[in-house]
Amino acid sequence: MNGAISDNEAFLSDLLKLLERLDLGGVICGIAVPSVYLFQFSSRLVDNPFLLGSQDVSARKDNGPFTGEISAKMLTEFDCSFSIVGHSERRENFQESNEDIAKKATQLLQYGITPIVCVGENAVLRKNGDAVAFVAGQIDELSSFLSKELLGKCKFAYEPIWAIGTGKTALTSDVREMHTTIRRSLVKNIGEDSGLQIPILYGGSVNADNVLEIMSEECVDGVLVGGASVRMDSFGDLLEKAVNRLH
């Protein structure tokens, strides 16, 4: 929950200047902003390869008496190409279940918007050695509410919840283990052809200092950046390093 119109304008100005000299090529980059600022970002990023996304979406259908909800249909009017669903903060603070997340993903896919589905364990599960079983279980449960076809159109992000906002990142061995767990669970639930194609991102205190090390792992297909994306000085440095590495 960050942003203000004047701050956003300064952020966008700096971002557009960076994008003028940064060759994205085939690199997929984007930013998910609070819904109230989607029009501001959409109008400035028009005809730009830098993608715009939403931080969440309603599990409800197109319209109706659901005061305060933002539907997937509404997001299409701002050229949103993706939306985060199941972020750990939504799961914890609003008690969102895997069924809720599957419904949100279904609504997004109906309008051609890619869901970035977050999964991950908290500190207690990690300490007790239950991380692998828990995350595999999250995917198994999601697959019980989503068809193979729909699940195959999602992207996934591994969030070690204990690392978010702490400045800590998972050890490379833990990243490999958890990304491998997610990959195996996807293959088990939707088959090898689709399961091997789904991108799996890493999200947990990603910043300009550690992004290259994280992205050097073969099992990591990209990063989901949190706090480091709020300010353009930190986000710009991270973005430039990541894009240059992929070229």
C-alpha positions in Angstrom: 0.0 0.0 0.0 2.3 2.7 -1.4 2.0 5.6 -3.7 0.8 9.2 -4.2 0.0 11.0 -7.4 2.9 13.4 -7.2 5.3 10.7 -6.2 4.1 8.5 -9.0 4.7 11.2 -11.5 8.3 11.5 -10.4 8.7 7.7 -10.4 7.2 7.4 -13.9 9.4 10.2 -15.3 12.5 8.5 -14.1 11.3 5.1 -15.3 10.5 6.3 -18.8 13.9 8.0 -19.0 15.6 4.7 -18.0 13.5 2.7 -20.6 14.6 5.1 -23.3 18.2 3.9 -23.0 17.5 0.4 -21.8 17.0 -2.2 -24.5 14.4 -4.6 -23.1 14.5 -6.8 -26.2 12.7 -10.0 -25.3 12.9 -9.4 -21.5 9.5 -9.3 -19.9 9.4 -6.5 -17.2 6.4 -4.8 -15.5 5.1 -3.2 -12.4 2.0 -4.0 -10.3 0.4 -0.8 -8.8 -2.6 -0.2 -6.5 -5.8 0.0 -8.5 -6.4 3.6 -7.8 -3.3 4.5 -9.7 -3.8 2.2 -12.7 -5.1 5.0 -14.9 -2.1 7.2 -14.1 0.4 4.5 -15.0 -1.6 3.2 -18.0 -1.7 6.6 -19.6 2.0 7.1 -19.2 3.1 3.6 -20.3 0.9 3.4 -23.4 2.7 1.9 -26.4 5.6 1.0 -24.1 6.8 -2.7 -23.8 7.0 -2.2 -20.0 3.9 -4.1 -18.7 1.3 -2.9 -16.2 -0.3 -5.2 -13.7 -2.6 -5.1 -10.6 -1.7 -6.1 -7.1 -4.9 -8.0 -6.7 -8.3 -8.7 -8.3 -11.8 -9.7 -7.1 -12.8 -13.3 -7.2 -16.3 -12.1 -8.2 -17.6 -11.9 -11.7 -17.8 -8.9 -14.0 -20.1 -6.7 -11.9 -22.7 -6.7 -9.1 -23.3 -5.5 -5.5 -19.7 -6.0 -4.3 -18.8 -2.6 -3.1 -15.1 -1.8 -3.2 -14.2 -4.8 -5.4 -12.2 -4.5 -8.6 -13.1 -7.0 -11.3 -10.8 -8.5 -13.9 -13.0 -6.9 -16.6 -12.2 -3.5 -15.1 -8.5 -4.2 -15.2 -8.7 -4.7 -19.0 -9.6 -1.1 -19.4 -6.2 -0.1 -18.1 -4.3 -2.6 -20.4 -3.3 -4.7 -17.4 -1.5 -7.8 -18.7 -1.0 -9.5 -15.3 -2.1 -9.5 -11.7 -0.6 -10.8 -8.5 -2.9 -13.3 -6.6 -2.4 -15.1 -3.4 0.4 -12.8 -2.1 1.3 -13.9 1.4 0.0 -10.6 2.8 -3.4 -11.3 1.3 -3.4 -14.8 2.6 -2.4 -13.8 6.1 -4.2 -10.4 6.5 -7.4 -11.3 4.7 -7.5 -15.1 5.2 -7.5 -15.8 1.5 -7.8 -19.5 0.8 -6.4 -21.5 -2.2 -10.0 -21.7 -3.4 -10.3 -17.9 -3.3 -7.0 -17.6 -5.2 -8.2 -20.1 -7.9 -11.4 -18.1 -8.4 -9.3 -14.9 -8.9 -7.0 -16.7 -11.4 -10.1 -18.0 -13.3 -11.5 -14.4 -13.5 -8.2 -13.1 -14.8 -7.7 -15.8 -17.4 -11.3 -15.2 -18.7 -10.0 -11.8 -19.8 -6.6 -12.8 -21.0 -4.8 -11.4 -17.9 -2.0 -13.6 -16.6 -2.2 -14.5 -12.9 1.1 -14.5 -10.9 0.2 -17.0 -8.2 2.3 -16.7 -5.0 3.1 -19.7 -2.8 5.5 -20.1 0.1 6.0 -21.0 3.7 6.4 -19.0 6.9 9.2 -19.1 9.4 7.6 -21.8 11.6 7.1 -24.2 8.7 10.6 -23.6 7.5 12.1 -24.2 11.0 10.1 -27.4 11.5 11.2 -28.8 8.1 7.7 -28.6 6.7 8.3 -26.1 3.9 8.4 -28.6 1.0 5.3 -30.5 2.0 3.4 -27.2 2.6 4.2 -25.6 -0.7 3.5 -28.8 -2.6 0.2 -29.0 -0.8 -0.7 -25.4 -1.8 -0.2 -26.3 -5.5 -2.1 -29.6 -5.1 -5.1 -27.7 -3.6 -5.0 -25.0 -6.2 -5.1 -27.7 -8.9 -8.2 -29.1 -7.4 -10.0 -25.8 -8.2 -8.4 -25.1 -11.5 -8.5 -27.2 -14.7 -5.2 -28.3 -16.2 -5.7 -25.8 -19.0 -6.1 -22.8 -16.7 -3.4 -23.8 -14.3 -1.0 -24.1 -17.3 -1.6 -20.5 -18.2 -0.6 -19.2 -14.8 2.9 -18.0 -13.6 4.1 -18.9 -10.1 6.2 -17.0 -7.6 7.9 -18.6 -4.7 7.8 -16.3 -1.6 9.7 -17.4 1.5 7.4 -15.5 3.7 10.1 -15.2 6.4 12.3 -13.3 4.0 9.8 -10.7 2.8 10.7 -7.2 4.1 13.4 -8.6 6.3 16.4 -8.1 4.1 17.0 -11.8 4.2 17.0 -14.0 1.1 16.8 -17.7 1.0 20.0 -19.7 0.6 20.6 -20.8 -3.0 20.2 -24.4 -1.8 16.8 -23.5 -0.4 15.8 -21.7 -3.6 16.7 -24.7 -5.7 14.8 -27.1 -3.4 11.7 -25.0 -3.3 11.6 -24.1 -7.0 12.2 -27.8 -7.8 9.3 -28.7 -5.5 7.0 -26.3 -7.3 8.1 -27.6 -10.7 7.6 -31.2 -9.7 4.2 -30.4 -8.2 3.1 -28.6 -11.4 4.3 -31.5 -13.6 2.4 -34.0 -11.3 -0.8 -32.0 -11.6 -0.9 -30.9 -15.2 1.7 -33.1 -17.0 5.2 -32.6 -18.2 4.5 -30.7 -21.4 2.7 -27.8 -19.6 4.3 -28.2 -16.2 7.9 -27.6 -17.5 6.8 -24.4 -19.4 5.4 -22.4 -16.5 7.7 -19.6 -15.3 8.6 -19.7 -11.6 9.8 -16.4 -10.1 11.5 -15.8 -6.8 10.3 -13.1 -4.5 11.8 -12.5 -1.1 13.8 -9.3 -0.3 15.1 -9.1 -3.9 17.2 -6.0 -4.4 19.9 -4.6 -6.7 22.7 -6.2 -4.6 21.3 -9.8 -4.8 19.3 -9.9 -8.0 22.2 -11.2 -10.2 23.0 -14.0 -7.8 19.3 -15.0 -7.6 18.9 -15.0 -11.4 22.0 -17.0 -11.9 20.1 -20.0 -10.6 18.8 -22.1 -13.5 15.6 -22.9 -11.7 14.8 -19.2 -11.3 12.9 -17.8 -14.3 12.6 -14.3 -13.0 12.0 -12.2 -9.8 9.0 -10.7 -8.1 10.3 -7.5 -6.5 8.6 -6.0 -3.4 10.1 -3.2 -1.3 12.9 -2.4 -3.8 10.3 -1.5 -6.4 8.7 1.3 -4.4 11.5 3.9 -5.1 12.9 4.4 -8.5 16.5 4.8 -7.3 16.5 1.2 -6.0 14.2 -0.2 -8.7 16.0 1.4 -11.6 19.4 0.0 -10.5 17.8 -3.5 -10.0 16.0 -3.3 -13.4 19.1 -2.2 -15.3 21.2 -5.0 -13.8 18.6 -7.7 -14.5 18.0 -6.6 -18.1 21.7 -6.3 -18.9 22.3 -9.8 -17.5 19.6 -11.3 -19.7 21.2 -9.8 -22.7 
